[in-house]
Amino acid sequence: QVQLVESGGGLVQAGGSLRLSCAASGSAISAYDMAWFHQAPGKGREFVAWISRSGTTYEANSVKGRFVGSRNNYVNSVYLQMNSLKVEDTGVYYCAGTTDDFSTRPYSAANAYTSWGQGTQVTVSA
């Protein structure tokens, strides 16, 4: 089971940028589909971005054109570049991974992932 540790969160003004990182250990993430999820205060985890084992990426409509997911298997890490941040982007961002396929659950579903980081807080001020 891979261990995941997120970093890069913080306080930023609306319109600003942040780059989140997720460092993996214990296993090579080249075998994993990876994703980012966002949990706003008082809400459940929502899908943000998927980065497949082959490097294909897909971002949720709510962040498309502003956020981009990526991976670097050589340093066993995934990233989320966040631009044009909005107040509603505030919350905890989680990195997740799985070696399973998506035959029973879509890649946008939180329960499709078996490994999770502890999360990193992003606060966007008006």
Secondary structure, DSSP 8 states (H G I E B T S, - for coil): --EEEEE--EEEETT--EEEEEEEESS-GGG-EEEEEEE-TTS-EEEEEEE-TTS-EEE-TTTTTTEEEEEEGGGTEEEEEE-S--GGG-EEEEEEEESS-SSSS-TT-GGG--EE---EEEEEE-
